[in-house]
Amino acid sequence: MTQTDPQPSSYPDPPEVAVTVERRRSGWDVAIGILMVIAALIILGDVVVATVVSVFLIGWTAIGAGLVLAVWAFTRFRAGGFWWALLGGITLAGLGVLVLQHPVRGALWITVFIGAAFVAGGVTRVVAAASLPRGKGLFVLTGILSILLGGWILVFPTEATLTVLGVLLGVQVLVEGITLLVAGRPRITSGPRPPAATA
């Protein structure tokens, strides 16, 4: 038997697709951004009410996410990870119910968790700054501020509960509103990759 060379395929190679993410500002982005900035100022004007709203929002969000995760677990019944996903969904939904039933305790639990997250994030930034070639000072400064804020929350959780969640919600809404006003929303576009430039 003689071995023949494989014949080249007569079908052209599919074009390479380039996916890009860019921010473009539209009139809707400006309008929504203005409304979000106004809402943020209202929230920051009464952080106690905003804290209560945040607690109920977190509770209902946890319930919804837990139910979605539990339902999604059944799609992986034969693929593995079913029990972990189901247990995680039930736990998340249960925590949401507890927060709604006991909003004061729920606010305290969430505040303590935020304080611990601030401390952990601050320590991580300080440690990571040692491996950065530049910008170490900024990372160390923000890390120390995060540790101090988290430590204050953990030492005085009762006082922090009345303000932290409301302030965080207001700041988050304010940042999102300003981002929409300045840069717009991110949009994902795809198309054929342009040919490489030849020298």
C-alpha positions as CSV (number, residue, x, y, z in Angstrom):
1,M,0.0,0.0,0.0
2,T,1.2,3.5,-0.8
3,Q,0.5,6.3,1.6
4,T,-0.9,9.4,0.0
5,D,-0.5,12.8,1.3
6,P,-3.7,14.3,2.8
7,Q,-5.4,16.6,0.4
8,P,-5.9,20.2,1.6
9,S,-9.4,21.1,2.6
10,S,-11.3,23.0,0.0
11,Y,-13.3,24.8,2.7
12,P,-11.9,28.2,3.8
13,D,-10.9,28.7,7.4
14,P,-13.6,30.4,9.4
15,P,-12.7,34.0,10.2
16,E,-11.4,34.9,13.6
17,V,-14.0,36.7,15.8
18,A,-12.8,39.6,18.0
19,V,-14.9,40.5,21.0
20,T,-14.4,43.9,22.4
21,V,-15.9,45.7,25.5
22,E,-16.4,49.4,25.2
23,R,-18.3,52.1,27.0
24,R,-20.5,54.4,25.1
25,R,-22.7,57.0,26.6
26,S,-26.3,57.5,25.4
27,G,-29.1,59.8,26.3
28,W,-30.7,57.1,28.4
29,D,-27.4,56.7,30.3
30,V,-27.3,60.4,31.1
31,A,-30.9,60.4,32.3
32,I,-30.5,57.2,34.4
33,G,-27.2,58.6,35.8
34,I,-28.8,61.8,36.9
35,L,-31.7,59.9,38.6
36,M,-29.2,57.6,40.4
37,V,-27.1,60.6,41.6
38,I,-30.3,62.2,43.0
39,A,-31.3,58.9,44.6
40,A,-27.9,58.6,46.2
41,L,-28.1,62.0,47.7
42,I,-31.5,61.2,49.1
43,I,-30.2,57.9,50.5
44,L,-27.1,59.6,52.1
45,G,-29.5,62.2,53.6
46,D,-31.2,59.6,55.7
47,V,-28.8,56.6,56.2
48,V,-31.0,55.0,58.9
49,V,-33.9,54.6,56.5
50,A,-31.5,53.5,53.8
51,T,-30.1,50.9,56.2
52,V,-33.5,49.4,56.8
53,V,-34.2,49.3,53.0
54,S,-30.8,47.7,52.5
55,V,-31.6,44.9,55.0
56,F,-34.9,44.0,53.3
57,L,-33.2,44.3,49.9
58,I,-30.4,41.9,51.0
59,G,-33.0,39.5,52.5
60,W,-35.1,39.3,49.4
61,T,-32.1,39.1,47.2
62,A,-30.7,36.2,49.3
63,I,-34.1,34.4,49.0
64,G,-34.3,34.8,45.3
65,A,-30.7,33.8,44.7
66,G,-31.1,30.7,46.9
67,L,-34.2,29.6,45.1
68,V,-32.5,30.1,41.7
69,L,-29.5,28.1,42.9
70,A,-31.7,25.3,44.3
71,V,-33.6,25.0,41.0
72,W,-30.4,25.1,39.0
73,A,-29.1,22.2,41.2
74,F,-31.6,19.9,39.6
75,T,-30.1,20.6,36.2
76,R,-26.9,19.0,37.5
77,F,-28.5,16.0,39.1
78,R,-26.4,13.6,36.9
79,A,-23.5,16.0,36.2
80,G,-22.2,16.2,39.8
81,G,-22.3,18.9,42.3
82,F,-26.1,18.5,42.8
83,W,-26.0,18.2,46.6
84,W,-23.6,21.1,47.1
85,A,-25.7,23.4,44.9
86,L,-28.9,22.4,46.5
87,L,-27.5,22.8,50.0
88,G,-26.1,26.2,49.1
89,G,-29.4,27.3,47.7
90,I,-31.4,26.2,50.7
91,T,-28.8,27.8,53.1
92,L,-28.9,31.1,51.2
93,A,-32.7,31.2,51.1
94,G,-32.8,30.3,54.8
95,L,-30.5,33.2,55.7
96,G,-32.7,35.5,53.7
97,V,-35.7,34.4,55.6
98,L,-33.9,34.9,58.9
99,V,-32.9,38.4,57.9
100,L,-36.5,39.4,57.0
101,Q,-37.9,37.9,60.2
102,H,-35.3,39.6,62.4
103,P,-34.2,42.8,60.5
104,V,-32.4,44.3,63.5
105,R,-30.3,41.2,64.0
106,G,-30.0,40.8,60.3
107,A,-28.6,44.3,60.0
108,L,-26.1,43.5,62.8
109,W,-25.0,40.2,61.2
110,I,-24.5,41.9,57.8
111,T,-22.6,44.8,59.4
112,V,-20.2,42.4,61.2
113,F,-19.7,40.5,57.9
114,I,-18.9,43.8,56.1
115,G,-16.4,44.7,58.9
116,A,-14.7,41.4,58.6
117,A,-14.6,41.7,54.8
118,F,-13.0,45.2,55.1
119,V,-10.3,43.9,57.4
120,A,-9.6,40.9,55.2
121,G,-9.5,43.1,52.1
122,G,-7.2,45.6,53.8
123,V,-4.8,42.9,54.9
124,T,-4.8,41.4,51.4
125,R,-3.9,44.8,49.9
126,V,-1.1,45.4,52.3
127,V,0.4,42.0,51.7
128,A,-0.1,42.2,47.9
129,A,1.6,45.7,47.9
130,A,5.0,44.0,48.6
131,S,5.0,42.3,45.2
132,L,4.0,45.3,43.2
133,P,6.7,47.0,41.1
134,R,5.1,50.4,41.6
135,G,2.1,51.9,43.3
136,K,2.9,50.3,46.6
137,G,2.1,53.4,48.7
138,L,-1.4,53.7,47.3
139,F,-2.2,50.0,48.0
140,V,-0.7,50.2,51.5
141,L,-2.7,53.4,52.3
142,T,-6.0,52.0,51.0
143,G,-5.3,48.7,52.8
144,I,-4.7,50.5,56.1
145,L,-7.8,52.6,55.8
146,S,-9.8,49.5,55.0
147,I,-8.4,47.7,58.1
148,L,-9.1,50.7,60.3
149,L,-12.7,51.0,59.0
150,G,-13.3,47.3,59.4
151,G,-11.8,47.3,62.9
152,W,-14.1,50.2,63.9
153,I,-17.1,48.3,62.6
154,L,-16.1,45.1,64.5
155,V,-15.4,47.0,67.7
156,F,-18.6,49.1,67.6
157,P,-21.0,47.0,65.6
158,T,-24.2,48.4,67.2
159,E,-23.2,52.0,66.3
160,A,-22.1,51.0,62.9
161,T,-25.3,49.1,62.1
162,L,-27.3,52.3,62.0
163,T,-25.2,53.9,59.4
164,V,-22.8,51.5,57.5
165,L,-25.4,49.8,55.3
166,G,-27.1,53.0,54.4
167,V,-23.8,54.8,53.6
168,L,-22.5,51.9,51.5
169,L,-25.8,51.8,49.5
170,G,-25.7,55.5,49.0
171,V,-22.0,55.5,47.9
172,Q,-22.6,52.6,45.6
173,V,-25.6,54.2,43.9
174,L,-23.6,57.5,43.6
175,V,-20.6,55.8,42.0
176,E,-22.8,54.0,39.5
177,G,-24.7,57.2,38.6
178,I,-21.5,59.1,38.1
179,T,-20.0,56.3,36.0
180,L,-23.1,56.4,33.8
181,L,-22.9,60.1,33.4
182,V,-19.2,60.1,32.6
183,A,-18.6,56.9,30.6
184,G,-22.0,55.2,30.0
185,R,-22.7,51.5,30.1
186,P,-20.3,48.8,28.9
187,R,-21.3,47.3,25.6
188,I,-20.0,44.1,24.1
189,T,-19.5,44.0,20.4
190,S,-18.2,41.2,18.2
191,G,-17.0,41.0,14.6
192,P,-14.3,39.6,12.4
193,R,-10.8,40.3,13.6
194,P,-9.0,42.8,11.4
195,P,-6.0,41.5,9.5
196,A,-2.7,42.0,11.2
197,A,-0.6,44.9,9.8
198,T,2.4,43.8,7.8
199,A,5.6,45.7,8.0
